[in-house]
Each structure stands twice: as C-alpha cells, then as structure tokens.
C-alpha cells in the first residue's frame, strides 16, 4: 500500500495532461494518472501501440484488492498467483519494483 501511495499518488495529473496537450494527444477528462501516462507513452512510441504500465498497474492492483488485511477472494487469488509465479512474496515484490523502476525511468524520459 505504501508503495502505491508513494508512486501513484505522487503523479501530477495536471502536468501529464499538459504534456499530452503539447504532444497533441487525446485524453478523456476523467482519465487518471496511469491511463494518461500510458497514452503519453503510446504517443511517443515508434510503434504507436498501447504501452501498458505493467509494474505500476500491479502496484495499484495489489493496493486496490488487498487494502491491508481487508481483502477478500480477489486478494487471496493475487497472493496465490504471486506465490505460484515467484515462490515468495519478497521475490514478487522485488520483480514488481524492478519493472516499476524501469517504467518510471521511461516516464521520466518523456518529461525531459
């Protein structure tokens, strides 16, 4: 949860929208930060295709589903999948952090 708060809530939506306008890229009024960033990435991609932020989306998904210890079956499934794919929660966390760090570096490049 803290990782999501630190990263996702730290995005300046106004700045992202300004960058999209500058690049003449379309977005919806209700789009949130991750959707906006994916549109910005896609607009700057050579392939022009969708650019999912897998790591950042995983961080947000875990926060949404788990919410501390109040998660239901969705949280249990996420935990089961993480253990199945990575063996330990620590390994899963490290991989998600690595992917998110790469994505944050790409995002930083869009603003420099």
Secondary structure, 3 states (H helix, E strand, C coil): CHHHHHHHHHCCHHHHHHHHHHCCCCCCCCCCHHHHHHHHHHHHCCCCCCCCCHHHHHHHHHHHHHCCCCCCHHHHHHHHHHHHHHCCHHHHHHHHHHHHHHHHHHHHHHCC
